Amino acid sequence: MADLVVIVPSRGRPEAAAALAATFADFCTADTLLTFAVDEDDPAVPAYSDLTRSWPQVRVGVADAPSTMVKTLNSAATLDARLDEPPFAIGFMGDDHRPRTRGWDATYLEALHELGTGIVYGNDLLQGHRLPTQCAMTSDIIRALGFMSPPELRHMYVDNFWRDLGKAAGCLRYLPDVIVEHRHPVAGKAQMDEGYLRVNAPAVYEADERAYAEYGRTRLAGHVAKVQALRG
């Protein structure tokens, strides 16, 4: 297994996935695997699968439908974290992220090895230090929690969770000189399409806001304690 596996949940955007795969080929220097996690009911599944022919560092995982971004991410992340020989670290990106710093993955791994157990993230040129819209974490965190993001979420507040968990557990590191650009419509770097409209709908925001507030009140502290225990 690779040292770092980056999971990218994606739906209906094989062109964006291809652009990200090409960027990985140009900017990765470590033993890094790119996994596109897609839903079985996505008509674009064959187009995603075709990417593995062009880029040997790419694989495609298919999640049961119906699904959400969080469900698809957790399915792929927990599968990798529970392997007999799991990757040292598991990361997340959207299909609209683009690494811009050569060797970004090696720098992530170096920081994670220094932490032992922890979460790192780079500068996305949008949120910067405020939110890890992309990140990588040691796989022992996922094994201990049983998920990469709280399963009560659908799409939003996932980056808030990574920030809050890492801060509270004392194992969050921001790497400002490592650029992983977030080419999001909010930044004026992408067109608002059906996929963005679906996951950024007010109802999704409101439901995930309530769910994360409840998670913070009832479960976050216990999960922080589990990560602190990993750090000794």
N, C-alpha and C positions, 0 to 999 in steps of 0.2 A: 504494500500500500504506500501511496505517496506520503511525504511528510506533511503536506498541506492539501486539503480538499476544499475547494470553494464551490458552494452550492448556489445555483442561480435558479430560483423558481421563475418560470416563464410560461406565458400562454399567448398563442397567436402571433408571436414575434420572432420567427426563425431568422429573419434578416438581421434583427438586433443581436440575436444570439451569435450569428456568424461574425458580425463585426467585433463582438466581445472576444470570441475565440481567436480571431486574428490578432487582437491586441495582446492577449495572453501569450501567443506565440512570439510576439516581438519584445515583450517586457518582463516575462518571467525568467528567472535564473535558477530557482530552486526546483526541487522535485515536487511539482504542483500539478494537481489534477482539477480540471474544470468539469463540474457536473451540472447539466441542465435538468432540473426537476420539472416535469411537465405532467399534465393531467391526462388520463387515458381517454377522455372524451374530447380532447382538443384535436380538431381536424388537421392541425399542423404537425402532429407527432411524426409522421414520416419525414417531413422536412427537417425537423430537429435531428432525427436519427441519421440523416444523410451527413450531418456535420462531422460525425465520427470518422468518415472516410477521408476527410481533408485534414483533420487535426488529430493526431494520435493522443494528445493530452486531454481530449474531450470524451466524456461519456454522457449518456442520457438515461435518467431514471424516470419511470412512469408511476404516478400515484393513482390510487383508486379515486373514482369520481362518485358523487360530487365532492369537490375539494375547495380549499381556500389557500392563499399564499402560505399562511402559517402551517396549516395541516400538511401541505406538500413539503415545506421546508423541514418540519419536524420528522416526517417520514424518512426523508433522505438522510438527515443528520444523525438520527438515532440508529439507523441501519449501519452507518459507517462507524459510529462511536462504539458499537457493541461487537465489532469484528474481533476475531481472535488476535489479529495484529492491526489495531486501528491506526489511523493517521495521528500524528502528534497533535495536529490542529485542524479545525474545521472552520471555514469562513462562510460569509454570506456576501453576495452582491446582487443588485438588481440587474436586469438585462440592459439597463441604461447607465450603468457604471462603466468607466474606462480607466484602467491603470495608465498613468502617464510617467511614472518613475521606473526606469529600468532597475530590476532587482527588488521591486517593492515587496515581493513575496519572501525573499531571503531576509529582508529587514524585518518583516512581520515575525518570521520564525525566530530570528535572533532575539527580538524583544520578548517573545513568549518563552523562550528558553531561559532568559534572565529572570522572568517572573516565576517560572516553574508551573504555576497555574494562573491563568489570567486571560484578559481580553485586550486586544489592541485594535486601533483603527487609525486610518490616515486622513488626510485633508481632502474633502470632496469638493472643495471650492464653492460650496453652497452653505452648509451648516458649520463647517470647520470643526472646532473643538466642541461645539455645543451638542452635537448628536453624532453617534456612529451610524451613519446611514449605510455603511459597509463596515465589516469587522472580521476578525478571526479570533477564535478562542481555543484554548487547549481542550482536547476532546474529553478529558476527565470531568469537565464541568457538565457536559451533555450527558455523560453516563450517570453522574450523581443526581442530576435533576430529572432525567428522563425526557428532556426536551431541549430544543435550542431557543424556543420562544414559548411563552405561556400559551397553552392550547385553547384558552378561552378567548384569545384574540383571533381576528380574521386577517387583518392586513396592517392596521395602523398601530402605533405605540410600541412596535417591536424594538426600534432603536432606543426609545426611552427606557425600555426594560434592560437592554444591554448596558446602557450608561448607568442606570440606577443600581443594578446588580454589581457591576464592576467597582463603582465608587464605594458602595457600602461595604463590599468585601475587601477593599483596599488593593485591588489588582487590575485597575483600568489604566491603560497607557495610550496617550495620543501622540501620534508621530506627524508633526506638522509639515515636515519636509517630504513626506511620502504622499504623492498626489494620486488619488483615485477619484477622478472627476465624476460627478453625478450630473448626467446630461438629462435633467428633468425639465418638463414644461415650465415649472415655477421659476427655473433659472433662465428661461428663454432659450433653451438649447434643444428642445424637441417640440413636436406638435402634439397637442392634446388629442389622443385617439380614443377609441371605444374602451380599450383596456384601462387607460388612465381614468376615464370618466367613471367606469364601473367601480374601481377600487378606491377612488377618492370621493365617492358620493357622500353627501352629508349624512345619510343614514349609517354608512360604514364608520365614518368618523365618530358619530355619536355613540354607536354601539360599542366600539372599541374603547372610547374614552371611559364609558361607564365600566366596562369589563376590566380595564387596567386599574382604575381607581379601586375597584373591589379587590382585585388581586393584590394591590399595594397594601390594602388594609388587612388582608387575611393570610396571605401566603408568602409575600416577598421576604419577610424577615427570616422565615424558616429556610428559604432557599439561599439567602445570604449566609446563614450559619453553615449550610452544607459546603458552600464554596470556601468559607474560612477554614473549615475542618480539613479540606484538601490541602490548604496552604500551611497547615500545621500551626 
